[in-house]
């Protein structure tokens, strides 16, 4: 074999090996880039799912708080209309239906923060206390000779309920605005 043939074979072999090495490096780099793109796309999908989940939770909380506040304000109207300070003292209004109170409690239990849940329990206790005093006033209307002392505790129970209702409404609004 002469020098020219050896050089030609060496050049071809070197070129082939060089081409193979270049192809291998290129494919390896492309594979890594592809793997990175796949990982980045998966990370984006995970993030988008998490964001969508948080948005659904927030939307549910908004609807729950709106419904809970609507029912709480129904309770408030009942409280405000019972035994007004000015004018004749009518019998207290009929209490809010149990189904409505159950709905309020279910909405809060399912979607509210721990703080709002505690406030809702306090509001329920205040409403129950008010209702008990309202029934006492009603009984005193039916038995006038027994006195008329139920209005002071009724007014105090009303004030407690209204205070708690305002606090829970403010807290719900803060939570919704913060999100």
Steps between C-alpha positions, in 0.01 A plus 500: 500500500644824402491824696222648294268207566587501868432873520174455312389214726616693807312810384185304431522312830578820691220683325261217569602484864481878524157496338385228737631687802339821378172320438516337844572834674222670302249226577597497867464877522166489318384220729590705807329806355193292419499354853526853642214620280286204607581565867425871458171425324403258780591759762281754318210252488537430872510873575198569278304220670593639841397851392171370360437306821563813709272701271222241543544505877485880500190502279330250731593711800360812332171323427490348848568832671241676288241235587598497866482878521161502331368258760674686781330821390166318503574420863596863547169624361319268738705634789459865401125473454437339837401738778591832339618781724248748358131437461282221627660177609379233259543131545837384379520380142499135416847355527706429192423151376722219620575410140642848439717484812617153399594633154696787655685258727569259213642773278725624777611150603585403143680812380587744777829560674543381858456856625173550315376160620560606860326832438204317345468285812500818708238655271279190534530520879412870492199430275383221731536728802305773323228255402468382861460858619252571220288207616516634855373837379225324309405313817497828695261646239269208561532539879517878562461469876836322517698810408687633202863428586587302188582800285834586661647149448339498154674826411832365631456178304415704190813711541719190546354339187545814290859540622586141411323527163697812409825334607437189293396705197814712530721192539345330196554815294865520614562138405344543159689820428831348610470211257 
